[in-house]
Amino acid sequence: MFSEPGTPHHVPHFHAYCQDDVAVVGIDPVEVLAGELPQRQRRFVEAWAELHQSELLADWALLHAGHKANPIEPLK
């Protein structure tokens, strides 16, 4: 997740990468907005986002306020 200061951004989202595949994943609701991932990886990313939804939304707010995002436990 990253922010472009001074640029209005779209709905809260993050980018997920798997080898050459990229997806833009909305945070609330958790859903793939653009791009694609292999089905298994997409399911893992969606499950992870559901588990960490409140942290993702908090980081989104921090980034758009010009602060650094807090780390979130990665997929294992």
PDB file of N, CA, C and O in Angstrom:
ATOM      1  N   MET A   1       0.858  -1.167   0.000  1.00  0.00           N
ATOM      2  CA  MET A   1       0.000   0.000   0.000  1.00  0.00           C
ATOM      3  C   MET A   1       0.900   1.225   0.000  1.00  0.00           C
ATOM      4  O   MET A   1       1.910   1.268   0.704  1.00  0.00           O
ATOM      5  N   PHE A   2       0.529   2.209  -0.788  1.00  0.00           N
ATOM      6  CA  PHE A   2       1.293   3.443  -0.828  1.00  0.00           C
ATOM      7  C   PHE A   2       0.350   4.595  -1.117  1.00  0.00           C
ATOM      8  O   PHE A   2      -0.792   4.400  -1.534  1.00  0.00           O
ATOM      9  N   SER A   3       0.842   5.777  -0.892  1.00  0.00           N
ATOM     10  CA  SER A   3       0.020   6.963  -1.112  1.00  0.00           C
ATOM     11  C   SER A   3       0.778   7.939  -2.001  1.00  0.00           C
ATOM     12  O   SER A   3       2.007   8.003  -1.979  1.00  0.00           O
ATOM     13  N   GLU A   4       0.034   8.679  -2.764  1.00  0.00           N
ATOM     14  CA  GLU A   4       0.602   9.754  -3.570  1.00  0.00           C
ATOM     15  C   GLU A   4       0.108  11.059  -2.962  1.00  0.00           C
ATOM     16  O   GLU A   4      -0.993  11.508  -3.279  1.00  0.00           O
ATOM     17  N   PRO A   5       0.908  11.676  -2.090  1.00  0.00           N
ATOM     18  CA  PRO A   5       0.474  12.880  -1.396  1.00  0.00           C
ATOM     19  C   PRO A   5      -0.055  13.953  -2.341  1.00  0.00           C
ATOM     20  O   PRO A   5       0.515  14.216  -3.399  1.00  0.00           O
ATOM     21  N   GLY A   6      -1.153  14.558  -1.930  1.00  0.00           N
ATOM     22  CA  GLY A   6      -1.749  15.630  -2.709  1.00  0.00           C
ATOM     23  C   GLY A   6      -2.603  15.166  -3.864  1.00  0.00           C
ATOM     24  O   GLY A   6      -3.213  15.982  -4.555  1.00  0.00           O
ATOM     25  N   THR A   7      -2.654  13.867  -4.081  1.00  0.00           N
ATOM     26  CA  THR A   7      -3.448  13.318  -5.175  1.00  0.00           C
ATOM     27  C   THR A   7      -4.665  12.615  -4.605  1.00  0.00           C
ATOM     28  O   THR A   7      -4.516  11.671  -3.830  1.00  0.00           O
ATOM     29  N   PRO A   8      -5.866  13.046  -4.967  1.00  0.00           N
ATOM     30  CA  PRO A   8      -7.039  12.319  -4.480  1.00  0.00           C
ATOM     31  C   PRO A   8      -6.996  10.896  -5.025  1.00  0.00           C
ATOM     32  O   PRO A   8      -6.737  10.679  -6.209  1.00  0.00           O
ATOM     33  N   HIS A   9      -7.248   9.954  -4.166  1.00  0.00           N
ATOM     34  CA  HIS A   9      -7.165   8.566  -4.576  1.00  0.00           C
ATOM     35  C   HIS A   9      -8.552   7.955  -4.622  1.00  0.00           C
ATOM     36  O   HIS A   9      -9.526   8.548  -4.158  1.00  0.00           O
ATOM     37  N   HIS A  10      -8.621   6.799  -5.172  1.00  0.00           N
ATOM     38  CA  HIS A  10      -9.889   6.090  -5.302  1.00  0.00           C
ATOM     39  C   HIS A  10     -10.296   5.474  -3.960  1.00  0.00           C
ATOM     40  O   HIS A  10      -9.823   5.890  -2.902  1.00  0.00           O
ATOM     41  N   VAL A  11     -11.154   4.506  -4.022  1.00  0.00           N
ATOM     42  CA  VAL A  11     -11.587   3.819  -2.804  1.00  0.00           C
ATOM     43  C   VAL A  11     -10.382   3.181  -2.123  1.00  0.00           C
ATOM     44  O   VAL A  11      -9.381   2.902  -2.782  1.00  0.00           O
ATOM     45  N   PRO A  12     -10.460   2.946  -0.809  1.00  0.00           N
ATOM     46  CA  PRO A  12      -9.347   2.297  -0.108  1.00  0.00           C
ATOM     47  C   PRO A  12      -9.024   0.948  -0.758  1.00  0.00           C
ATOM     48  O   PRO A  12      -9.903   0.106  -0.944  1.00  0.00           O
ATOM     49  N   HIS A  13      -7.759   0.766  -1.095  1.00  0.00           N
ATOM     50  CA  HIS A  13      -7.344  -0.458  -1.781  1.00  0.00           C
ATOM     51  C   HIS A  13      -5.857  -0.693  -1.565  1.00  0.00           C
ATOM     52  O   HIS A  13      -5.138   0.176  -1.072  1.00  0.00           O
ATOM     53  N   PHE A  14      -5.414  -1.879  -1.941  1.00  0.00           N
ATOM     54  CA  PHE A  14      -3.994  -2.193  -1.953  1.00  0.00           C
ATOM     55  C   PHE A  14      -3.703  -3.009  -3.207  1.00  0.00           C
ATOM     56  O   PHE A  14      -4.616  -3.510  -3.864  1.00  0.00           O
ATOM     57  N   HIS A  15      -2.433  -3.134  -3.525  1.00  0.00           N
ATOM     58  CA  HIS A  15      -2.007  -3.878  -4.704  1.00  0.00           C
ATOM     59  C   HIS A  15      -1.382  -5.189  -4.240  1.00  0.00           C
ATOM     60  O   HIS A  15      -0.554  -5.194  -3.330  1.00  0.00           O
ATOM     61  N   ALA A  16      -1.772  -6.291  -4.858  1.00  0.00           N
ATOM     62  CA  ALA A  16      -1.226  -7.606  -4.533  1.00  0.00           C
ATOM     63  C   ALA A  16      -0.480  -8.132  -5.758  1.00  0.00           C
ATOM     64  O   ALA A  16      -0.979  -8.062  -6.881  1.00  0.00           O
ATOM     65  N   TYR A  17       0.709  -8.652  -5.525  1.00  0.00           N
ATOM     66  CA  TYR A  17       1.565  -9.128  -6.609  1.00  0.00           C
ATOM     67  C   TYR A  17       1.865 -10.610  -6.419  1.00  0.00           C
ATOM     68  O   TYR A  17       2.124 -11.065  -5.305  1.00  0.00           O
ATOM     69  N   CYS A  18       1.829 -11.343  -7.499  1.00  0.00           N
ATOM     70  CA  CYS A  18       2.202 -12.760  -7.504  1.00  0.00           C
ATOM     71  C   CYS A  18       2.899 -13.021  -8.832  1.00  0.00           C
ATOM     72  O   CYS A  18       2.253 -13.131  -9.875  1.00  0.00           O
ATOM     73  N   GLN A  19       4.211 -13.118  -8.782  1.00  0.00           N
ATOM     74  CA  GLN A  19       5.033 -13.273  -9.975  1.00  0.00           C
ATOM     75  C   GLN A  19       4.695 -12.159 -10.971  1.00  0.00           C
ATOM     76  O   GLN A  19       4.937 -10.990 -10.668  1.00  0.00           O
ATOM     77  N   ASP A  20       4.154 -12.472 -12.128  1.00  0.00           N
ATOM     78  CA  ASP A  20       3.848 -11.451 -13.135  1.00  0.00           C
ATOM     79  C   ASP A  20       2.422 -10.921 -13.035  1.00  0.00           C
ATOM     80  O   ASP A  20       2.034 -10.038 -13.801  1.00  0.00           O
ATOM     81  N   ASP A  21       1.644 -11.450 -12.106  1.00  0.00           N
ATOM     82  CA  ASP A  21       0.244 -11.036 -11.962  1.00  0.00           C
ATOM     83  C   ASP A  21       0.106  -9.956 -10.894  1.00  0.00           C
ATOM     84  O   ASP A  21       0.810  -9.969  -9.884  1.00  0.00           O
ATOM     85  N   VAL A  22      -0.808  -9.027 -11.131  1.00  0.00           N
ATOM     86  CA  VAL A  22      -1.068  -7.932 -10.190  1.00  0.00           C
ATOM     87  C   VAL A  22      -2.572  -7.751 -10.083  1.00  0.00           C
ATOM     88  O   VAL A  22      -3.293  -7.823 -11.078  1.00  0.00           O
ATOM     89  N   ALA A  23      -3.038  -7.513  -8.853  1.00  0.00           N
ATOM     90  CA  ALA A  23      -4.450  -7.207  -8.649  1.00  0.00           C
ATOM     91  C   ALA A  23      -4.565  -6.010  -7.722  1.00  0.00           C
ATOM     92  O   ALA A  23      -3.756  -5.834  -6.811  1.00  0.00           O
ATOM     93  N   VAL A  24      -5.570  -5.196  -7.963  1.00  0.00           N
ATOM     94  CA  VAL A  24      -5.918  -4.105  -7.069  1.00  0.00           C
ATOM     95  C   VAL A  24      -7.101  -4.617  -6.258  1.00  0.00           C
ATOM     96  O   VAL A  24      -8.132  -4.996  -6.813  1.00  0.00           O
ATOM     97  N   VAL A  25      -6.937  -4.624  -4.936  1.00  0.00           N
ATOM     98  CA  VAL A  25      -7.944  -5.228  -4.060  1.00  0.00           C
ATOM     99  C   VAL A  25      -8.563  -4.150  -3.175  1.00  0.00           C
ATOM    100  O   VAL A  25      -7.859  -3.465  -2.433  1.00  0.00           O
ATOM    101  N   GLY A  26      -9.876  -4.006  -3.257  1.00  0.00           N
ATOM    102  CA  GLY A  26     -10.582  -3.068  -2.401  1.00  0.00           C
ATOM    103  C   GLY A  26     -10.588  -3.581  -0.974  1.00  0.00           C
ATOM    104  O   GLY A  26     -10.585  -4.790  -0.744  1.00  0.00           O
ATOM    105  N   ILE A  27     -10.597  -2.663  -0.010  1.00  0.00           N
ATOM    106  CA  ILE A  27     -10.537  -3.039   1.401  1.00  0.00           C
ATOM    107  C   ILE A  27     -11.926  -3.175   2.009  1.00  0.00           C
ATOM    108  O   ILE A  27     -12.146  -4.053   2.843  1.00  0.00           O
ATOM    109  N   ASP A  28     -12.862  -2.329   1.610  1.00  0.00           N
ATOM    110  CA  ASP A  28     -14.200  -2.393   2.201  1.00  0.00           C
ATOM    111  C   ASP A  28     -15.239  -2.088   1.142  1.00  0.00           C
ATOM    112  O   ASP A  28     -15.537  -0.919   0.893  1.00  0.00           O
ATOM    113  N   PRO A  29     -15.793  -3.104   0.515  1.00  0.00           N
ATOM    114  CA  PRO A  29     -15.648  -4.532   0.806  1.00  0.00           C
ATOM    115  C   PRO A  29     -14.365  -5.081   0.186  1.00  0.00           C
ATOM    116  O   PRO A  29     -13.796  -4.494  -0.735  1.00  0.00           O
ATOM    117  N   VAL A  30     -13.924  -6.226   0.716  1.00  0.00           N
ATOM    118  CA  VAL A  30     -12.752  -6.897   0.157  1.00  0.00           C
ATOM    119  C   VAL A  30     -13.171  -7.543  -1.153  1.00  0.00           C
ATOM    120  O   VAL A  30     -13.980  -8.471  -1.180  1.00  0.00           O
ATOM    121  N   GLU A  31     -12.600  -7.026  -2.247  1.00  0.00           N
ATOM    122  CA  GLU A  31     -12.900  -7.566  -3.569  1.00  0.00           C
ATOM    123  C   GLU A  31     -11.841  -7.112  -4.556  1.00  0.00           C
ATOM    124  O   GLU A  31     -11.263  -6.036  -4.407  1.00  0.00           O
ATOM    125  N   VAL A  32     -11.590  -7.928  -5.556  1.00  0.00           N
ATOM    126  CA  VAL A  32     -10.639  -7.559  -6.600  1.00  0.00           C
ATOM    127  C   VAL A  32     -11.306  -6.512  -7.481  1.00  0.00           C
ATOM    128  O   VAL A  32     -12.364  -6.755  -8.060  1.00  0.00           O
ATOM    129  N   LEU A  33     -10.677  -5.345  -7.575  1.00  0.00           N
ATOM    130  CA  LEU A  33     -11.211  -4.237  -8.362  1.00  0.00           C
ATOM    131  C   LEU A  33     -10.671  -4.226  -9.781  1.00  0.00           C
ATOM    132  O   LEU A  33     -11.357  -3.817 -10.717  1.00  0.00           O
ATOM    133  N   ALA A  34      -9.436  -4.679  -9.930  1.00  0.00           N
ATOM    134  CA  ALA A  34      -8.795  -4.687 -11.253  1.00  0.00           C
ATOM    135  C   ALA A  34      -7.674  -5.704 -11.251  1.00  0.00           C
ATOM    136  O   ALA A  34      -7.159  -6.078 -10.197  1.00  0.00           O
ATOM    137  N   GLY A  35      -7.305  -6.143 -12.432  1.00  0.00           N
ATOM    138  CA  GLY A  35      -6.227  -7.106 -12.551  1.00  0.00           C
ATOM    139  C   GLY A  35      -6.686  -8.487 -12.124  1.00  0.00           C
ATOM    140  O   GLY A  35      -7.878  -8.744 -11.954  1.00  0.00           O
ATOM    141  N   GLU A  36      -5.713  -9.366 -11.956  1.00  0.00           N
ATOM    142  CA  GLU A  36      -6.065 -10.715 -11.534  1.00  0.00           C
ATOM    143  C   GLU A  36      -4.871 -11.418 -10.923  1.00  0.00           C
ATOM    144  O   GLU A  36      -3.717 -11.072 -11.177  1.00  0.00           O
ATOM    145  N   LEU A  37      -5.178 -12.407 -10.116  1.00  0.00           N
ATOM    146  CA  LEU A  37      -4.195 -13.305  -9.524  1.00  0.00           C
ATOM    147  C   LEU A  37      -4.670 -14.722  -9.797  1.00  0.00           C
ATOM    148  O   LEU A  37      -5.856 -14.941 -10.046  1.00  0.00           O
ATOM    149  N   PRO A  38      -3.751 -15.695  -9.754  1.00  0.00           N
ATOM    150  CA  PRO A  38      -4.215 -17.069  -9.846  1.00  0.00           C
ATOM    151  C   PRO A  38      -5.244 -17.330  -8.730  1.00  0.00           C
ATOM    152  O   PRO A  38      -5.150 -16.749  -7.649  1.00  0.00           O
ATOM    153  N   GLN A  39      -6.203 -18.190  -8.995  1.00  0.00           N
ATOM    154  CA  GLN A  39      -7.334 -18.384  -8.072  1.00  0.00           C
ATOM    155  C   GLN A  39      -6.900 -18.687  -6.640  1.00  0.00           C
ATOM    156  O   GLN A  39      -7.440 -18.106  -5.699  1.00  0.00           O
ATOM    157  N   ARG A  40      -5.942 -19.583  -6.464  1.00  0.00           N
ATOM    158  CA  ARG A  40      -5.507 -19.937  -5.105  1.00  0.00           C
ATOM    159  C   ARG A  40      -4.931 -18.722  -4.379  1.00  0.00           C
ATOM    160  O   ARG A  40      -5.265 -18.476  -3.220  1.00  0.00           O
ATOM    161  N   GLN A  41      -4.076 -17.969  -5.051  1.00  0.00           N
ATOM    162  CA  GLN A  41      -3.468 -16.786  -4.440  1.00  0.00           C
ATOM    163  C   GLN A  41      -4.510 -15.706  -4.180  1.00  0.00           C
ATOM    164  O   GLN A  41      -4.446 -15.019  -3.160  1.00  0.00           O
ATOM    165  N   ARG A  42      -5.468 -15.549  -5.090  1.00  0.00           N
ATOM    166  CA  ARG A  42      -6.540 -14.566  -4.876  1.00  0.00           C
ATOM    167  C   ARG A  42      -7.314 -14.899  -3.603  1.00  0.00           C
ATOM    168  O   ARG A  42      -7.628 -14.009  -2.813  1.00  0.00           O
ATOM    169  N   ARG A  43      -7.618 -16.176  -3.406  1.00  0.00           N
ATOM    170  CA  ARG A  43      -8.346 -16.582  -2.193  1.00  0.00           C
ATOM    171  C   ARG A  43      -7.541 -16.288  -0.929  1.00  0.00           C
ATOM    172  O   ARG A  43      -8.092 -15.832   0.072  1.00  0.00           O
ATOM    173  N   PHE A  44      -6.211 -16.556  -0.982  1.00  0.00           N
ATOM    174  CA  PHE A  44      -5.366 -16.249   0.166  1.00  0.00           C
ATOM    175  C   PHE A  44      -5.357 -14.749   0.456  1.00  0.00           C
ATOM    176  O   PHE A  44      -5.480 -14.331   1.607  1.00  0.00           O
ATOM    177  N   VAL A  45      -5.214 -13.953  -0.586  1.00  0.00           N
ATOM    178  CA  VAL A  45      -5.171 -12.493  -0.411  1.00  0.00           C
ATOM    179  C   VAL A  45      -6.501 -11.988   0.148  1.00  0.00           C
ATOM    180  O   VAL A  45      -6.511 -11.155   1.054  1.00  0.00           O
ATOM    181  N   GLU A  46      -7.606 -12.475  -0.374  1.00  0.00           N
ATOM    182  CA  GLU A  46      -8.919 -12.043   0.126  1.00  0.00           C
ATOM    183  C   GLU A  46      -9.120 -12.457   1.583  1.00  0.00           C
ATOM    184  O   GLU A  46      -9.637 -11.678   2.385  1.00  0.00           O
ATOM    185  N   ALA A  47      -8.717 -13.676   1.927  1.00  0.00           N
ATOM    186  CA  ALA A  47      -8.851 -14.130   3.319  1.00  0.00           C
ATOM    187  C   ALA A  47      -7.977 -13.288   4.248  1.00  0.00           C
ATOM    188  O   ALA A  47      -8.404 -12.901   5.336  1.00  0.00           O
ATOM    189  N   TRP A  48      -6.744 -13.008   3.802  1.00  0.00           N
ATOM    190  CA  TRP A  48      -5.835 -12.186   4.602  1.00  0.00           C
ATOM    191  C   TRP A  48      -6.429 -10.783   4.801  1.00  0.00           C
ATOM    192  O   TRP A  48      -6.398 -10.242   5.906  1.00  0.00           O
ATOM    193  N   ALA A  49      -6.963 -10.207   3.732  1.00  0.00           N
ATOM    194  CA  ALA A  49      -7.535  -8.860   3.820  1.00  0.00           C
ATOM    195  C   ALA A  49      -8.740  -8.831   4.755  1.00  0.00           C
ATOM    196  O   ALA A  49      -8.932  -7.862   5.490  1.00  0.00           O
ATOM    197  N   GLU A  50      -9.546  -9.877   4.731  1.00  0.00           N
ATOM    198  CA  GLU A  50     -10.689  -9.947   5.656  1.00  0.00           C
ATOM    199  C   GLU A  50     -10.197  -9.969   7.102  1.00  0.00           C
ATOM    200  O   GLU A  50     -10.758  -9.287   7.960  1.00  0.00           O
ATOM    201  N   LEU A  51      -9.150 -10.752   7.375  1.00  0.00           N
ATOM    202  CA  LEU A  51      -8.602 -10.841   8.731  1.00  0.00           C
ATOM    203  C   LEU A  51      -7.989  -9.525   9.197  1.00  0.00           C
ATOM    204  O   LEU A  51      -8.023  -9.213  10.388  1.00  0.00           O
ATOM    205  N   HIS A  52      -7.435  -8.763   8.280  1.00  0.00           N
ATOM    206  CA  HIS A  52      -6.705  -7.535   8.621  1.00  0.00           C
ATOM    207  C   HIS A  52      -7.405  -6.274   8.117  1.00  0.00           C
ATOM    208  O   HIS A  52      -6.764  -5.236   7.951  1.00  0.00           O
ATOM    209  N   GLN A  53      -8.694  -6.353   7.877  1.00  0.00           N
ATOM    210  CA  GLN A  53      -9.429  -5.242   7.289  1.00  0.00           C
ATOM    211  C   GLN A  53      -9.312  -3.957   8.115  1.00  0.00           C
ATOM    212  O   GLN A  53      -9.089  -2.883   7.556  1.00  0.00           O
ATOM    213  N   SER A  54      -9.461  -4.057   9.429  1.00  0.00           N
ATOM    214  CA  SER A  54      -9.382  -2.841  10.250  1.00  0.00           C
ATOM    215  C   SER A  54      -7.978  -2.237  10.209  1.00  0.00           C
ATOM    216  O   SER A  54      -7.833  -1.015  10.206  1.00  0.00           O
ATOM    217  N   GLU A  55      -6.949  -3.078  10.177  1.00  0.00           N
ATOM    218  CA  GLU A  55      -5.572  -2.580  10.085  1.00  0.00           C
ATOM    219  C   GLU A  55      -5.322  -1.919   8.727  1.00  0.00           C
ATOM    220  O   GLU A  55      -4.665  -0.881   8.646  1.00  0.00           O
ATOM    221  N   LEU A  56      -5.846  -2.521   7.676  1.00  0.00           N
ATOM    222  CA  LEU A  56      -5.696  -1.952   6.334  1.00  0.00           C
ATOM    223  C   LEU A  56      -6.370  -0.586   6.240  1.00  0.00           C
ATOM    224  O   LEU A  56      -5.807   0.349   5.670  1.00  0.00           O
ATOM    225  N   LEU A  57      -7.568  -0.470   6.795  1.00  0.00           N
ATOM    226  CA  LEU A  57      -8.268   0.820   6.771  1.00  0.00           C
ATOM    227  C   LEU A  57      -7.526   1.867   7.603  1.00  0.00           C
ATOM    228  O   LEU A  57      -7.464   3.035   7.221  1.00  0.00           O
ATOM    229  N   ALA A  58      -6.965   1.447   8.741  1.00  0.00           N
ATOM    230  CA  ALA A  58      -6.195   2.377   9.574  1.00  0.00           C
ATOM    231  C   ALA A  58      -4.940   2.850   8.827  1.00  0.00           C
ATOM    232  O   ALA A  58      -4.596   4.032   8.865  1.00  0.00           O
ATOM    233  N   ASP A  59      -4.260   1.912   8.146  1.00  0.00           N
ATOM    234  CA  ASP A  59      -3.075   2.296   7.372  1.00  0.00           C
ATOM    235  C   ASP A  59      -3.444   3.222   6.218  1.00  0.00           C
ATOM    236  O   ASP A  59      -2.713   4.165   5.917  1.00  0.00           O
ATOM    237  N   TRP A  60      -4.570   2.955   5.577  1.00  0.00           N
ATOM    238  CA  TRP A  60      -5.033   3.818   4.484  1.00  0.00           C
ATOM    239  C   TRP A  60      -5.193   5.254   4.999  1.00  0.00           C
ATOM    240  O   TRP A  60      -4.756   6.209   4.356  1.00  0.00           O
ATOM    241  N   ALA A  61      -5.824   5.387   6.162  1.00  0.00           N
ATOM    242  CA  ALA A  61      -6.031   6.717   6.756  1.00  0.00           C
ATOM    243  C   ALA A  61      -4.695   7.367   7.099  1.00  0.00           C
ATOM    244  O   ALA A  61      -4.513   8.559   6.854  1.00  0.00           O
ATOM    245  N   LEU A  62      -3.758   6.607   7.661  1.00  0.00           N
ATOM    246  CA  LEU A  62      -2.435   7.157   7.987  1.00  0.00           C
ATOM    247  C   LEU A  62      -1.727   7.664   6.739  1.00  0.00           C
ATOM    248  O   LEU A  62      -1.193   8.773   6.728  1.00  0.00           O
ATOM    249  N   LEU A  63      -1.723   6.849   5.690  1.00  0.00           N
ATOM    250  CA  LEU A  63      -1.046   7.247   4.452  1.00  0.00           C
ATOM    251  C   LEU A  63      -1.639   8.516   3.867  1.00  0.00           C
ATOM    252  O   LEU A  63      -0.907   9.386   3.396  1.00  0.00           O
ATOM    253  N   HIS A  64      -2.940   8.625   3.892  1.00  0.00           N
ATOM    254  CA  HIS A  64      -3.573   9.806   3.305  1.00  0.00           C
ATOM    255  C   HIS A  64      -3.487  11.033   4.201  1.00  0.00           C
ATOM    256  O   HIS A  64      -3.816  12.144   3.785  1.00  0.00           O
ATOM    257  N   ALA A  65      -3.042  10.821   5.438  1.00  0.00           N
ATOM    258  CA  ALA A  65      -2.774  11.953   6.328  1.00  0.00           C
ATOM    259  C   ALA A  65      -1.289  12.323   6.279  1.00  0.00           C
ATOM    260  O   ALA A  65      -0.836  13.197   7.018  1.00  0.00           O
ATOM    261  N   GLY A  66      -0.531  11.645   5.395  1.00  0.00           N
ATOM    262  CA  GLY A  66       0.886  11.964   5.237  1.00  0.00           C
ATOM    263  C   GLY A  66       1.807  11.223   6.186  1.00  0.00           C
ATOM    264  O   GLY A  66       2.971  11.598   6.331  1.00  0.00           O
ATOM    265  N   HIS A  67       1.312  10.176   6.837  1.00  0.00           N
ATOM    266  CA  HIS A  67       2.120   9.406   7.775  1.00  0.00           C
ATOM    267  C   HIS A  67       2.521   8.068   7.170  1.00  0.00           C
ATOM    268  O   HIS A  67       2.016   7.665   6.122  1.00  0.00           O
ATOM    269  N   LYS A  68       3.427   7.396   7.843  1.00  0.00           N
ATOM    270  CA  LYS A  68       3.884   6.084   7.412  1.00  0.00           C
ATOM    271  C   LYS A  68       2.885   5.019   7.883  1.00  0.00           C
ATOM    272  O   LYS A  68       2.348   5.103   8.987  1.00  0.00           O
ATOM    273  N   ALA A  69       2.649   4.028   7.037  1.00  0.00           N
ATOM    274  CA  ALA A  69       1.745   2.928   7.398  1.00  0.00           C
ATOM    275  C   ALA A  69       2.424   2.008   8.407  1.00  0.00           C
ATOM    276  O   ALA A  69       3.648   1.883   8.424  1.00  0.00           O
ATOM    277  N   ASN A  70       1.625   1.375   9.236  1.00  0.00           N
ATOM    278  CA  ASN A  70       2.120   0.378  10.182  1.00  0.00           C
ATOM    279  C   ASN A  70       2.239  -0.973   9.489  1.00  0.00           C
ATOM    280  O   ASN A  70       1.431  -1.289   8.616  1.00  0.00           O
ATOM    281  N   PRO A  71       3.233  -1.773   9.862  1.00  0.00           N
ATOM    282  CA  PRO A  71       3.361  -3.097   9.262  1.00  0.00           C
ATOM    283  C   PRO A  71       2.150  -3.978   9.624  1.00  0.00           C
ATOM    284  O   PRO A  71       1.590  -3.873  10.715  1.00  0.00           O
ATOM    285  N   ILE A  72       1.775  -4.831   8.693  1.00  0.00           N
ATOM    286  CA  ILE A  72       0.706  -5.802   8.925  1.00  0.00           C
ATOM    287  C   ILE A  72       1.298  -7.181   8.664  1.00  0.00           C
ATOM    288  O   ILE A  72       2.039  -7.376   7.701  1.00  0.00           O
ATOM    289  N   GLU A  73       0.965  -8.130   9.525  1.00  0.00           N
ATOM    290  CA  GLU A  73       1.497  -9.480   9.386  1.00  0.00           C
ATOM    291  C   GLU A  73       1.221 -10.021   7.985  1.00  0.00           C
ATOM    292  O   GLU A  73       0.081 -10.001   7.521  1.00  0.00           O
ATOM    293  N   PRO A  74       2.265 -10.504   7.313  1.00  0.00           N
ATOM    294  CA  PRO A  74       2.092 -10.992   5.936  1.00  0.00           C
ATOM    295  C   PRO A  74       1.453 -12.379   5.873  1.00  0.00           C
ATOM    296  O   PRO A  74       1.262 -13.047   6.889  1.00  0.00           O
ATOM    297  N   LEU A  75       1.134 -12.785   4.657  1.00  0.00           N
ATOM    298  CA  LEU A  75       0.691 -14.162   4.415  1.00  0.00           C
ATOM    299  C   LEU A  75       1.859 -15.089   4.697  1.00  0.00           C
ATOM    300  O   LEU A  75       3.014 -14.737   4.458  1.00  0.00           O
ATOM    301  N   LYS A  76       1.558 -16.262   5.201  1.00  0.00           N
ATOM    302  CA  LYS A  76       2.626 -17.241   5.461  1.00  0.00           C
ATOM    303  C   LYS A  76       2.337 -18.517   4.753  1.00  0.00           C
ATOM    304  O   LYS A  76       3.117 -19.465   4.846  1.00  0.00           O
TER     305      LYS A  76
END
